Amino acid sequence: MKILLKLLPGLLPLIVYILIDSILPPKTAIAVAIAFGILQFLIIGIIKKQWDKFIILDTALLALLGVISIIFDNEIFFLWKPALIEALMVILLAIVYFTNINILFKWMGHYMDIPQVNEEQTNAFRKNLLNILILFILHIVLIIFSIYHLSHEWWAFISGVLLYIIMGVWLIVQLAINKLNTTKRKKELVPVLNDQLQIINVTTRDEVHNGSKILHPVVHLYVFNNEGKLLLQKRSSDKLIQPGKWDASVGGHISYNEKPEEALFREAKEEIGLKKFKPELVYHYIWESEIERELVFIFITSILDQNQIRLSKEVTELRWWTKREIISQLGKNFFTPNLEYEFQNFLSKFWK
């Protein structure tokens, strides 16, 4: 969501062209579009001290749209033009969504500084484009319907104002969802521990993850099947900590006034759908990273029925591993530091 907001300045020339082309004569729209593109080219060139071919391509595309408008200057093309422009946007977005070509991130990098993204984050961003693709396609269908079945006034509203209403509503909904998720995280209370592992206070999940190093309890569960394989989960790419890495079968915070076993069953159900199992507490230790400090309770369990395991929204992937497979990936930034520590100091000795 934040990336899309930052991307808006780079889309301004096209947005300006779409706006003015609906209210100004074609030649005026062309002149303004080209002028806007040239101005963007100069400003970004001066700031970044390099002349970018992507900006030239943007300007050429805008000019081409204007020239086509003049060549096909008749009523039918005038009515179809908003749908054709959006169809071009749909094609560009579809290339990003349906292929592995990272065109969009390359283009975005010329307008703003973006962090290096891994494959999981790229896929997550491409999936976020699906909503926009659907909205554009539905709007194109409405435009075409209005051309042949509605009045000119309805066509003008649908092809112009309605698109901005739809996108505005979508943006507000996305912001509201993000706000609700943030508020929910802040309301989740966890106990604060002292060095004697006694509860001395209570705070929020966000507070223990902001670098404060407040000691708080968490649970980790390792699930084995009857073949001796270990279930690991791949963390979602939108996790605040260690996104996209393989981790324990189940992991989560112990809430205030909650026992470790209660937290374990709650997290197991939420993350992998596991409800019926007999956990065994085998170890606990204090883990400290750059941003947090945790008292980790390690549980293990064995299950016979693997059908009760399911993927949730919190987990990207689930996979059963042999001991040899895990050893082959150690030290390659493949697993979370917690998992590597627990494997080397406990699991490797316990797991035959």
PyMOL commands that set and color helices and strands:
alter all, ss='L'
color gray80, all
select helices_A, chain A and resi 2-21+26-48+53-71+75-98+103-108+119-149+152-187+205-208+260-272+306-308+323-329+337-350
alter helices_A, ss='H'
color red, helices_A
select strands_A, chain A and resi 189-193+199-204+215-224+230-235+246-247+250-253+280-288+293-302+315-321
alter strands_A, ss='S'
color yellow, strands_A
deselect
rebuild
show_as cartoon
